[in-house]
């Protein structure tokens, strides 16, 4: 029971911290006149990379360097294959009429399993 409580607390803290970083970083950049594209490429990427950083720090503290390396490699593979592939499917399904318009919903359904 204690481990479940710690897991939920850690997850909530991670989500809240990432939300604070993204919102405050974006607001600060907008006040400084930074274009939204630069905000999206830098500040918001920090919020999405925070979980990998947390796992990497924890793995190094536990003397499990291979976990940190595996986490980095796995994240890069997911970003390259899943995200770019999904973007390509979305572009394909919106640019071609006919049977291809079912590509994106079918792929999203398959990825949800």
C-alpha positions in Angstrom: 0.0 0.0 0.0 2.9 2.4 0.8 4.5 1.8 -2.5 1.3 2.6 -4.4 0.9 5.8 -2.4 4.5 6.7 -3.2 4.0 6.0 -6.9 0.9 8.1 -7.0 2.5 10.9 -5.1 5.6 10.8 -7.3 3.5 10.8 -10.5 1.4 13.8 -9.3 4.6 15.7 -8.3 6.1 14.9 -11.7 3.0 16.1 -13.6 2.7 19.2 -11.5 6.4 20.1 -11.8 6.3 19.6 -15.6 3.2 21.7 -15.8 4.8 24.5 -13.8 8.0 24.5 -15.9 6.0 24.6 -19.2 3.5 27.3 -18.1 6.0 29.6 -16.4 8.7 29.1 -19.0 6.2 29.9 -21.8 4.9 33.0 -20.0 8.4 34.3 -19.4 9.5 33.7 -23.0 6.4 35.5 -24.3 7.0 38.5 -22.0 10.6 38.6 -23.4 9.3 38.6 -27.0 10.5 35.1 -28.0 8.5 33.6 -30.9 6.1 30.7 -30.1 8.1 28.3 -32.4 11.2 28.8 -30.3 9.2 28.3 -27.1 7.8 25.0 -28.5 11.2 23.8 -29.5 13.0 24.6 -26.3 10.9 25.4 -23.2 8.2 22.8 -23.8 10.8 20.1 -24.7 12.2 20.5 -21.2 8.8 19.6 -19.7 8.6 16.5 -21.9 12.2 15.4 -21.0 11.8 15.7 -17.3 10.7 12.1 -16.8 13.8 10.8 -18.6 16.0 13.1 -16.5 14.4 11.8 -13.3 14.9 8.2 -14.3 18.4 8.8 -15.4 19.3 10.5 -12.1 17.7 7.8 -10.0 19.4 5.1 -12.1 22.8 6.7 -11.5 22.2 7.1 -7.8 21.3 3.3 -7.7 24.5 2.5 -9.6 22.4 1.2 -12.6 24.0 3.1 -15.5 22.7 0.6 -18.0 19.1 1.6 -17.0 19.9 5.3 -17.8 21.4 4.4 -21.1 18.5 2.1 -22.0 16.0 4.9 -21.0 17.8 7.4 -23.3 18.0 4.9 -26.2 14.4 3.8 -25.8 13.1 7.4 -25.6 15.0 8.3 -28.8 13.6 5.2 -30.6 10.1 6.0 -29.6 10.4 9.7 -30.6 11.9 8.8 -34.0 9.6 5.9 -34.9 6.3 6.4 -33.2 6.0 10.2 -33.2 7.4 10.7 -36.7 5.4 7.8 -38.0 2.2 9.0 -36.5 2.8 12.5 -38.0 3.4 10.9 -41.4 0.2 8.9 -41.1 -1.7 12.1 -40.1 -0.3 13.9 -43.1 -1.1 11.0 -45.4 -4.6 10.6 -44.2 -5.4 14.3 -44.6 -3.9 14.7 -48.1 -5.4 11.7 -49.8 -9.1 10.9 -50.2 -10.4 7.4 -50.3 -9.2 4.3 -48.4 -6.2 6.1 -47.0 -8.5 8.3 -44.9 -8.9 5.3 -42.6 -5.2 4.9 -42.1 -4.9 7.3 -39.1 -7.9 6.0 -37.1 -6.9 2.4 -37.7 -3.3 3.1 -36.7 -4.3 4.9 -33.5 -6.6 2.0 -32.6 -3.8 -0.5 -33.2 -1.3 1.6 -31.2 -3.7 1.8 -28.2 -3.4 -2.0 -27.7 
